[in-house]
Amino acid sequence: MRRLRNVKIVATLGPASETYDMIRSLHEAGADVFRLNMSHGSHDEIREKHRIIRQVEKDLQSPIAILADLQGPKLRVGVFANGEEELVDGAKFRLDLDPAEGDVNRVCLPHPEIFAALKDGANLLVNDGKIRLKVESCGDDFANCVVTTGGTISNRKGVNVPDVVLPLAALSEKDRDDLEFVCGLGVDWLALSFVQRAEDVAEARELAQGRAAILSKIEKPAAVEAFDEILAASDGIMVARGDLGVELPVSAVPPIQKRLVRKCRNVAKPVIVATQMLESMIESPMPTRAEVSDVATAIYEGSDAIMLSAESAAGSFPIEAVTTMNNVAIEVESDPTYREIIEASRSAPRSGVADAIVVAAREIAETTQVAAICCFSQSGTTALLIARERPRVPIIAMTSLRGTARRLALSWGTNCVISSNVSRFKMAVVASARAARDLGYAEEQDQIVVTAGLPFNVPGTTNILRVSPCDERLIFNLESE
């Protein structure tokens, strides 16, 4: 389906969006990628959502990416005898491994790995940071704390430990089971939660065995500090601002977001900005002005994709939320200031042949009357390099691999076409010109830029560029040569 904007939209599926009609409507409204949250729903429910997405894809003949978001290690306190307690500022509170029910003085924290990593003075955040504890003394099975921000603490609330790198595997046993299950289904992207180090990504990649691309969620201070290594090990990034805003001061999140987005673009890897983008639309058909500005900021920064979570998964207005994102994106990308910002933030040219080819393609498109840039890309790498350039004309990615087309649905401005295998460059030119015309990106009198690699079907060999007419008579002559 042709979009009138370049940034992609990720919509999370849930109870409000699990039927064929709703998922199809969300895609038609603008959702390019569907997120399956493995924290919710059984394998049977996930399998059914996956089946419906693929049916919508088939019916609309439009490649759709499926992102499976693994839960990651969840750290939670135990239970209280009264169900909940009220902690006041300055009070003493103890966390330990004793499984007995908690009270106003203590509760079980059944995670010995936390105690092993804690140090005096470390902060512990409970219930998304609503309660804050400072460690005064600790050992292998306890932490004596003082309450610095009080509030109601109740059964099994989540715990964040922002000050230390925890000796936790990024993948729990549940995550490993889920990973194997969704890879067997055939999802396109795996999102890893609570990544702390590049080794976490390597572990998931080994388990995935090439069946899905790996996307790392940046939601811990340790991940921000190790971001360059994590980025190098990942196929894509999600700036997950929810937990990031819990473990860091909220004022630190916007500059981190801007910095991470720019780094991802520099290395031609897709980046999603996520969490609370249109939060009020869970219950309201209209967003706040601040939310619209937040969405617009992510687009101005050059993000590949913006994401809806509860807004589309459990909200009352999922289609309206996707439509709002779509309309904001169209408005922002038509603003001359958007072009100025995008082009001013473009990185310096690289030294490789493929880099030179895609830079030349973008420059030709900007200085001549070219309707689109078409690239033949089996692995998707060339399409990602062109997307990094953020050209002013549409990008058409031609590939014979359906998996590549689906993964590229997450990449900025990339319109994917499933093509037949070609063995000669002139046939690539013919196929590109016809695809550009058939999709409405070019008319008979237009020209397009075509890039490809010789020999064909060998990843990383982009080395040829041609400006081609779209006139059918000239295409026929080329085809007859």
N, C-alpha and C positions, 0 to 999 in steps of 0.2 A: 504494500500500500504506500502510495506516495505521500510523504509528509511535507508540510510547508515550513518546517524548521529543521535545524540540524541536531540540536541537543536531543538525547533520547530520554524516554520516560520509562521508569521501572515501577510496576504496580505489584504490591503484595497481595496474594490471594488468601482468603479466609472465609469465615461464615457468611459474610456479606457478598462474596464474589466467587461462588463455587459452581454455579450452573453454566451450561453451555451458552445460554443467551446472554448472561452477564459477562462472561469472559470474552465472548465475541464483541459485545458492545464496548467493553473497555479497550480492546484492541482497535476497534474502529474509531473510538474517541481519541486515541493517541498512544496507548500503552505499547511499547516496543518490546519490553522484557517483562516476564512474569516471575515474581519471586515466590518460592515455596519456603515458608519458615518451618524448619524442622523442629523448632521448639514446641510447635502446636500441631496436632493431628497425627493420626496413626499412619502406618505405611499404606494401608488400604485407601485412606482418604487422599494421601499424597499421590498414589498411583492413579486415582480417578481424575484428579486435577491435571496431572500430566497428560492423561489420555485426551481430556477435553481440549487442552491447549493444542495438542498435535492435530486434533480434528479441525479446530478453528484455522490453524495454519494451512491445512490441506484445502479446506473449503474456500478460503480467501486467497490461496496461492501466495502467501506472504510469509517469509521466514521469520520466526519468532524465537527469541532466546529464552531459555528457562534457567533461572538462577536458584540453586538449592542452598539455603543459608543454614549451615550447621550450628547447633546450639552452643557448642563450646563448654568448657568447664564452668558449672554454676556453683558458686560459693554461697551457702546459706546457713543462718543460725538454726538451732533446733526449735523445740516447742516450749511453750510456757504453761505452767499449771493453770493459770487463769486465762490463757489464750493471748493475753497482751499485758504489757506493763508500761507505766509512764516514767521515763527517765528525765531527771531534771539536771540543769546545768550545774557542774561542779560535783555531782555525785560520783561515787566509785562504782565501777561495774566490771565484772570479771567474765572472761570468755575462757572455756576450758573444754576438755574432751569427755567430761563426765556426762553420760547420756541421760541423767536425771532431768526431769522437767525444770525449766527455769523459773526465776522469780525476779523481783526488782533489783536483786544484787548480782545475779549471774545467769548465764545460759550456755548451753553446749554449742560449740563451734566444731562440727565433726570433720575438721580438715587439718590433720597434723602438719601438712606441708606449709600451712600458713604460719603456725607457731615456729616451725624450723627456720623460716625466713625473716620473721619479725625482729625488729630492734627497738630498743627504748626510744621513745619520741615519735615512732611511726604513727600514722593516722589510719583509722579504720572507719569506713563509711558504710552505714546501714540504711537499707530502704532508699536507694538512689540518692544517698547523701543527705537525706532529711535528718538523720542522726549521725553525729560525729563523735568518735572516741579517740583519745590519745593514749598510747601505750606508755605506762609508767615503769613497768617491769614485766619481764616475760621469760618463759622457759619452754621446754620441749612440749609441754602439754597445757600451758595456760598463758594468759595475758591479762595483767591487772591494768585497768584503764580508768581514765577520768572522762566524764561526759563533758565535752566542750560545746555541743549543740544538742539539747534534749528534744524529746518528743515521744510519740507512742511507738514502742517496738512490739512486734507481734510474731506469730509463728512463721518460721521458714522465710524470713525476709532476706533479701540478697545482701552480700557483703562485698565491698570493693576495698582493695589494698593498693592505693596509688603510689606509695613511697618505695616499694620494693619489687624486684622481679621475682615472681613466685616460681618455685621448682615444679611447675605443673606442665604436663603435656597439653598442647593446644587441642588435642583430640581425646575426648573421653571414650569409654567403651561404647556409649550410645552413639557418639559421633562416628566411630569406626563402622558400626552397623549401618548407620544412616548413609554414610559415604558409599559403602558398597551397594546399598539398595538403590540410591539415586543414580549412581553410575551405571548400574544395570538397567535402569529405566531409560537412560540416555539424556540426562540433563546436559546443558552446555557449559555452565559455570558452577563452581563450588565456592561459596563464601565461607571463610574461616573466621570464627569469632575469637576475640581476646588473644590475637596473635601478639607475642612479645618479642620474638626473635626470628631470624631467617630460617633457623632450623625447624621451626614449627611449620613453615611453608614446605620445606623439603620433605618432611614426614608425610604431609597430605599428598604431595605430588607423587611420591613413591607408591602410595596406596591407590591413587587414581589411575596411574599407569596410562596417562595420555587420553583417558576417556572423557575428561572435562578440563576446562581451563581453571586456573586457581586464582581466586580473588581474595586478597587479605583485607580484613576489616581493621581499621586503625581506630582503636577505642581505649587504649591504655597509654600512659605516659612513656612506658618502656618502648612501645611501638613507635612513638614519635621520635624518641632518641635514636632508635635503630632503623629509622625509616629507609635510609638509602640501601641498606642491606636487604631489608624486607622487600622493597620495590624491585631490586634486582632479581630476587627469587620468585616474584609473583608475575602473573599475567595481567593483573588489574588490581585496583585498589578501591575500597569503599571508605570514605571519611564518615565514620559512624559517630555522629556528634552527641548521641545520647549518653553513653557511658563515658565518652571523652569529656563531656561537660560535667560529669559527676566527679571524675578523678582529677580534673584540672580546674582552675578557676574559669568560670564561664567566659570571662573577658579574654582568656587566652585562645579560645576556640576559633574565632574568626581569622586571626592571622595564621594560625596553624592550617586551617582549611585552605586559605589562599596559597600558602607555601607548598602544601602537598599537591594541590591541583596543578600548579605550575611544574613541579618536578615530574609528575606523571606525564604531562604533555611533552616535556622535553625528551622523554625516552619513549614516546609513542605507545603508552600503555593506558587503556581506558580507566577513567576515574569516575566514581559515583559519589555525589554528595547526598547524604541521607539523614533522616530523623527530624521529625516535627516540622516538616516543611509547610504543611497546610493543616496543622494539628486541629484547629478549630472546626475544620470541615468534617470531622468525625460526627459532629452533632449539628453543624450549620451548613446550609447550602452556599453560604458566602464566606470567603476567607477574610482574615483581618488584613489591613493595609500593610502591617509589618510582615506578615507571612508572604504576601506577594513580593515585597521588597527582598525578602530572604531568597525566594526562588529566583528572582531576577539577578541577584548578586552572584549566585552560583553559575548562572548562564553567562553573565558578563565575565566571570573569571575564566571561562573556557572549559567548564566541566563537560565530560562526555555524556553524563546522564544525571538525572535528578530522580529521587525516589519517594514514593508514597508507601507508608507502612500501615498503621491502623486505619488511615483515611480510606484506603481501598479494601482492606482486609475485614474490618469490623464496623466501619462507619455507616451512617445512614445515607451518604451521598457519594458513593464511589465513582460513578460516571461523571458527576459534577466536578469532583476533585481532579480527575484526569483531564477533563475539558479545560478546567482552570489552568492547570500546568501547561497544557498545549497552547492556550491563548496567550499566556504570559510569555512563553518562549517565542511565539510568532512576533509579538509586539517588540520584545527586546531585540531580536535578531534583525528587525527592520530599522532599528535605531542606528543612525550613522555613528554614534558614539561607540556602539558595540563593535563595529568594524575597526575603529581607531584603537580600542583597547586590545582586541584580539591580535591585530597586526603589530602593535607596539610590544606585545609580550611574546612574539615569535622568537624562538631560539636561533642561535647562529647556525648556519649550514654545517652539516657534518662532512666527513671526508670520504665516505664510501660512495661507490657507484650508484647504489640504490637511492641514497640520500640526494645525490646530485640530480638523478632522474626525476624524483618527485618534486624537488625544488623547481626544476626547469618546467615541469608540467604546470605547477601553480603559477609561475611567472608568465608562461605563455597564456594561460587562461585569463590573467589579469591585464595583459597588454594587447590581446587580440579578441576578436569576437568568437569565443569558444563557448559552447553551450554546456559542456560537461567534461569531466575527467573520468575515463573508463580505465580500469586496471584489471588485468587477469592475475588472480592471486589464489594459489592453492592453499597455502598456509595462513593467509590473511595478513602477512607481514607488510606487503606493499600497500594494502588498503590502510593499515594503521599508520604507515609513514605519511601517506597522503593526507589522512585525517589530521595528523599532527600539524600540517601546514595550514589547516583551517582555510581552504580556498574559498573564493567567492562563488564558485559554481558547484553544482551537485557532483558528488562522488558516486560512481557506479562501480561496484565491485562484482566482477564476473568470476564465478568459480563453479567447478563441476562437483564440488564437495558440499553437500547440504550442511554438514557440521560446521564448516567454515562460515557459510552464509549465516547460520544461526548465531554463532559467536560474535560475528561482526555487527549483529543487530544492536549491540551495546556501544558501538564505536560512533563517535561524533560524525554526523553527516553522511554516513555510509549507507547507500541503498544497494541491497544485495540481490543478485540475479543468479539463479541456478542455470548454468550453461552446459552445453555438451563439451566433451574434451576436444581440444584443437591441437594440431601438431605443427601448424605453420602460422607465422605472424600475420600474414595477410588474412587468414581466416579469423583470427582474433579481431582484426580491424572490422571485418564484415559483421561479425557477431555483435561487436560493441556498437556499431552505428545503428544496426537494426534494433538493438535493445534500447538505446537512447531514444529512438523514435517511438517505439512501441510503448514505452513508459511515459511518454510525454515530456521528456527532458530536452528534446531537440526536434527541429522541423527539417524538412527536406533541404532548405537553403543553409542550414547551420553546419558548423564544424565541431568536432570533438577532439580531445587529446586521448590517445590510447597508449598505455604503458604495459609492458609485459617482460618476461624473462626468457632468454634462450640459453639452453634448451628448455622446452616447455615442461611443466609439471615437476620442476626441481625447485624446492623452496629456496628463497634467498638469492635468486639469480636475476632480479630486475635490472635490465641493462639496455632497454630499447624504448624509444618514444616516437610516436608519429602523430601528426595532425592530419585528421581524415575528414573528408566531407561526408555528409549524411544523405546526399542525393542518391536515390535508389539506382539510377542509371550508372552512376560512377561506381557504386558498390557492386553492381552486376558485372561491370567490366573488370573490376578488380578480382571478383570471384571467378571470372572466366579465364584469367591469365594462367 
